[in-house]
Amino acid sequence: MFPDLDSLTYNLNHRHRGHCVIFNQENFDECLSLNTRTNSSLDVEFMVTLFKDLGFIVRAFVDLRLKEIKDILEDLAVDTDHTDCDAMVIVFMSHGGEDVLYARDHQFHSDLLFKPFSGDECETLVGKPKIFFIQGGRGESLEEGVKLNETRILKTKRRAVSIPSKHVGAESPCGGHPLKSNMEKKDFHVSSLADFLICWSTVDGYYSWRNTNTGSWFIQALAHVLARDCWRDDVLSLMISTARHMMKFSSKNPVIGLKKQMPHFSSTLTKKMYFYPKATYPHIEDEEVD
C-alpha cells in the first residue's frame, strides 16, 4: 500500500494498533560488573499496562542474552506481517553507555534495535510509525541543573532571528523537487529511514535516574503523560510534555546533591501520530542510575 503524502496524520484505521515488544534487563552476568537494576519490574508493569490499554499486542521479555534479543528483533522485522497494523513500538530498559546498551551477557551498539526496521528491511512497516522508548544511561556525566528565579527570568531578553530574503523559499542545490500526487505509483519511492521516532531517557553522555521504589523517572513520566494526554496530543507533543514533566524530578541523594535529567528524542516522522484510547494512571514519584 502506498502512503498518502497529502494526509497530515498516519492511518490509524488498520485492524490492529500494532505490536509492542518490551525488553527489561534487570540482572547481568558477573563478567559485565553491572549492578542489578533492582525493582525494574515496576517499569515493565507500567509499560505493559499502558500499551495494552492503548490497544497494542504486547510481549514482555526479561533478562535476555544478546542472541535472544537479536532473534526476537529478526522475528518482528522479517517474520511478522505488519500489513494490518497502525504502528510498532519497542521499549528497551537496561544499563547503557555512549551508543551502547546491555543485554544480560554482552553490550551492543544501540543501532541494533533500529536497523532491522528500516524500509529496505521491513517492507510491511513502510510508511508507518516505528517508535522506540529507551531507558538507560548514555554516559557518566551528572546533570547539575540551574537555579531559576524571578529576577533571572525578567532579565532574559528575547532575540529575533533574521533570515535573509535570498534564502526564503530557496531550494537545496541537490535539485530536489516535491512529489506530485498524481505520479505513477509503480515508481513510487520513499526514504527507508522515514517514520522513526527514537526516545531516550536522557541526553547523550549523561546518567539516567531510577528510583528503586517507584521506577525510573523517564518511564514514570512517559506513562503519566501518555495516559493523561494521548486522547488529545500527537506523539511529538507528548514527548515535549514528558520532558516538561521530568523537570519536576530531582535526585535526593545527600552525597551528590540535587541532580536533574532531561530526555531526548530524534524523529523522522512525516505525519502526526496519535495514541488512542486514553488510560488513567496515578501520579507517581521519583533514584538510582542506569
Secondary structure, 3 states (H helix, E strand, C coil): CCCCCCCCECCCCCCEEEEEEEEECCCCCHHHCCCCCCCCHHHHHHHHHHHHHCCCEEEEEECCCHHHHHHHHHHHHHHCCCCCEEEEEEEEECCEECCEEECCCCEEECHHHHHHHCCCCCHHHCCCCEEEEEECCCCCECECCCCCCHHHHHHCCCCCCCCCHHHCCCCCCCCCCCCCCCCCHHHCCCCCCCCEEEEECCCCCECCEEECCCEEHHHHHHHHHHHHHCCCCEHHHHHHHHHHHHCCCCCCCCCCCCCECCCEEEECCCCECECCCCCCCCCCCCCCEC
